Amino acid sequence: MRHSGRYTLLFAAAVCVVFAVMVSSAAVLLEDEQAANKALDRRRQVVEAAGLIEPGATPAPEEVERLLANAEPVLVDLETGREVEGDPETYDQQRAKRDPARSFAAPENRSRILRMPAQAVVYKFYDQAGELDTIVLPIEGYGLWGTLYGYLGLEADTRTVRGITFYDHKETPGLGGEVDNPRWKDLWAGRAVYDESWNPVIEVIKGAAGPPGQDPYEVDGLSGATLTSRGVSNMLRFWLGPEAFGPYLEGLREGRST
């Protein structure tokens, strides 16, 4: 009787229920810890984009917070290009993008961005003299399999790259997923995102680029990942352009931001 078909089915069902409860309970119990780890990773990515740690480095949480102490997060209105009042620490840009009351339809773009949040969180890093040193911008855009989310760090001249990093994407490991490769991210420092007329021209090319002094507007392509490479180029040109952060960066150059 114990080895009948009915017993086997009941036993299997009981095991499934027990393990389902265990997995669900673990997910609930660890939810806060997972959220905290994601928040810490995002903050580490900001520090990396600012060029304060080596690409791919994993400093202790205390070190991340120490480096972020020199940063001022601000809310930027994407329609006016001005800093606005609000709490950037609690503002969720992705949630705002999904809220029709706090977002707007994006203009036609090659990065396949459909909606934009009314505001975005930008990090301004200052040197020991209190002068603006680095600006870190949130960026996003479609690659091959989905949207890439990351940060771009620029020097105070708003033209020269300090660093770039991606904290979430669906690109193929070993191909488009090489956007996470520290060696590729290390190629960005010193590149120029704007030409002399302040047009966004930075591009991930097919093949290899020279050093920044030789090819200031080009970065090595990702081998076997043409569409991901093109997606990175498209997203940067969009977010640095007149429909996104272009007016805000222009304001910083001219000494106006609020």
C-alpha positions in Angstrom: 0.0 0.0 0.0 2.9 2.4 0.9 4.3 1.9 -2.6 1.0 2.4 -4.5 0.6 5.0 -7.2 -1.6 7.1 -4.9 1.1 7.1 -2.2 3.8 8.2 -4.6 1.7 11.1 -5.9 0.8 12.2 -2.4 4.4 12.0 -1.3 5.6 13.9 -4.3 3.0 16.6 -3.8 3.9 16.9 -0.1 7.6 17.3 -1.0 6.7 20.0 -3.6 4.6 21.9 -1.1 7.3 21.8 1.6 10.0 23.0 -0.7 7.7 25.6 -2.2 7.1 27.0 1.3 10.8 26.9 2.1 11.7 28.8 -1.1 9.0 31.3 -0.7 9.9 31.9 3.0 13.5 32.4 2.1 12.6 34.9 -0.7 10.5 36.9 1.8 13.1 36.8 4.6 15.9 37.8 2.2 14.0 40.5 0.4 15.3 43.4 2.4 18.9 42.0 2.2 18.6 41.6 -1.5 17.3 45.1 -2.0 20.1 46.4 0.2 22.7 44.5 -1.9 21.2 46.0 -5.1 21.3 49.5 -3.7 25.0 49.0 -2.6 25.9 47.7 -6.1 24.3 50.7 -7.7 26.3 53.0 -5.5 29.5 51.1 -6.3 28.7 51.5 -10.0 28.4 55.3 -9.5 31.8 55.4 -7.8 33.3 53.3 -10.6 31.8 55.5 -13.3 33.3 58.5 -11.5 36.7 56.9 -11.9 37.3 56.6 -8.2 37.9 52.8 -8.3 39.3 50.5 -11.0 36.7 48.9 -13.3 35.5 45.7 -11.8 36.8 46.5 -8.3 34.6 45.5 -5.3 35.6 47.8 -2.4 34.0 47.3 1.0 30.7 49.0 1.7 32.4 51.5 4.0 34.8 52.5 1.3 32.0 53.0 -1.2 30.2 55.3 1.3 33.4 57.2 2.0 34.0 57.8 -1.8 30.3 58.9 -2.2 30.7 61.4 0.6 32.2 63.8 -2.0 29.2 63.5 -4.2 26.1 65.6 -4.3 23.1 63.7 -5.9 20.7 66.1 -7.6 17.4 65.8 -9.4 17.5 67.2 -13.0 14.3 68.0 -14.9 14.8 66.5 -18.3 12.5 68.9 -20.1 14.1 72.1 -18.8 17.6 70.9 -18.1 17.6 72.4 -14.7 18.2 71.1 -11.2 14.9 70.9 -9.2 13.9 70.4 -5.6 13.3 66.9 -4.3 14.9 64.0 -2.5 17.3 62.2 -5.0 18.0 59.5 -2.3 14.5 58.2 -2.4 13.6 59.0 -6.0 13.1 55.9 -8.2 13.8 56.8 -11.8 12.5 53.6 -13.3 9.3 53.7 -11.2 8.7 57.3 -12.3 9.2 56.3 -15.9 6.3 53.8 -15.6 4.0 56.5 -14.1 2.3 58.6 -16.8 2.0 61.5 -14.3 5.8 61.5 -13.7 7.0 60.7 -17.2 6.6 61.7 -20.9 6.8 60.1 -24.3 10.4 60.0 -25.6 11.1 61.6 -28.9 11.9 59.2 -31.8 15.3 57.7 -31.1 17.6 54.9 -32.2 18.0 53.6 -28.7 14.3 52.5 -28.7 13.5 54.4 -25.5 9.7 54.9 -25.4 9.2 56.9 -22.2 11.4 59.2 -20.1 11.1 60.1 -16.5 10.4 63.7 -15.9 13.4 63.8 -13.6 16.7 61.9 -13.4 19.3 61.6 -10.6 22.7 63.0 -11.4 25.8 62.7 -9.2 28.1 65.7 -8.9 31.5 64.9 -7.4 33.7 67.7 -5.9 37.4 67.9 -5.3 39.1 68.9 -2.0 38.8 72.6 -3.0 35.1 72.3 -3.5 35.2 72.6 -7.3 33.1 70.4 -9.5 35.3 67.4 -10.6 33.0 64.8 -12.1 29.4 64.4 -13.3 27.8 60.9 -13.3 24.8 60.5 -15.5 22.3 57.5 -15.6 22.0 56.0 -19.1 19.9 53.3 -20.7 19.1 52.0 -24.1 18.4 48.8 -26.1 21.1 46.4 -27.0 20.5 43.1 -28.6 18.2 41.3 -26.2 17.0 44.0 -24.0 17.7 47.3 -22.3 21.1 48.1 -20.8 21.1 50.3 -17.7 24.3 52.0 -16.5 26.2 55.2 -15.7 28.5 57.5 -17.6 31.0 59.6 -15.7 32.3 62.8 -17.3 35.0 65.3 -16.2 33.9 68.8 -15.2 34.5 69.9 -18.8 31.4 67.7 -19.6 33.3 66.3 -22.6 35.9 63.9 -21.3 35.0 60.4 -20.1 36.0 59.3 -16.6 34.3 55.9 -16.7 31.3 53.9 -17.9 29.6 50.9 -16.2 26.4 48.8 -16.6 24.6 47.4 -13.7 21.8 45.5 -15.5 21.5 44.0 -19.0 20.4 40.9 -20.9 23.3 40.7 -23.3 24.9 37.3 -24.2 27.8 36.3 -21.9 31.1 36.4 -23.8 29.7 38.6 -26.5 27.5 41.6 -25.8 27.9 40.8 -22.1 31.5 42.0 -22.4 30.1 45.4 -21.5 30.9 44.2 -18.0 34.5 43.3 -18.8 36.9 45.6 -16.8 39.4 45.6 -19.7 36.8 47.0 -22.1 35.5 49.6 -19.6 39.1 50.7 -19.0 39.3 51.8 -22.6 36.8 54.6 -22.1 38.7 56.9 -19.8 40.0 60.0 -21.6 37.7 59.6 -24.6 35.7 62.6 -25.8 31.9 62.4 -26.1 31.4 65.7 -27.9 33.1 67.2 -30.9 34.3 70.8 -31.0 30.8 72.0 -31.9 29.3 70.1 -28.9 27.6 67.4 -31.0 27.6 63.9 -29.4 29.8 61.8 -31.6 31.2 59.1 -29.3 31.0 55.7 -31.0 31.8 52.1 -30.3 33.3 51.1 -33.7 33.8 47.7 -35.4 37.3 46.7 -34.7 40.0 48.3 -32.6 40.4 52.0 -31.9 43.6 53.8 -31.1 44.4 55.5 -27.7 42.3 58.5 -26.7 44.9 61.0 -28.1 44.7 59.3 -31.5 41.0 58.3 -31.7 39.3 60.5 -29.1 35.7 59.8 -30.3 36.0 56.0 -30.8 36.1 52.9 -28.5 36.9 49.3 -29.5 34.0 47.3 -30.6 32.7 44.2 -28.8 33.8 41.2 -30.7 30.8 39.3 -32.2 28.4 41.8 -30.7 27.7 44.4 -33.4 24.2 45.2 -32.2 25.2 45.6 -28.6 28.1 47.9 -29.7 25.7 49.9 -31.8 23.2 50.0 -28.9 25.8 51.6 -26.6 26.7 54.2 -29.2 23.0 55.0 -29.7 22.2 55.3 -26.0 25.1 57.6 -25.3 24.3 59.9 -28.3 20.7 60.1 -27.2 21.4 60.9 -23.5 24.1 63.4 -24.3 21.9 65.0 -26.9 19.4 67.9 -26.9 16.4 65.7 -25.9 18.0 64.4 -22.7 21.1 65.7 -20.7 22.5 68.0 -23.4 20.8 71.2 -22.0 21.8 70.4 -18.5 25.4 69.8 -19.4 25.4 73.0 -21.4 24.1 74.8 -18.3 27.0 73.4 -16.2 29.5 74.7 -18.8 27.9 78.1 -18.7 27.7 78.2 -14.9 23.9 77.7 -14.6 22.1 74.6 -13.5 19.2 75.7 -11.3 
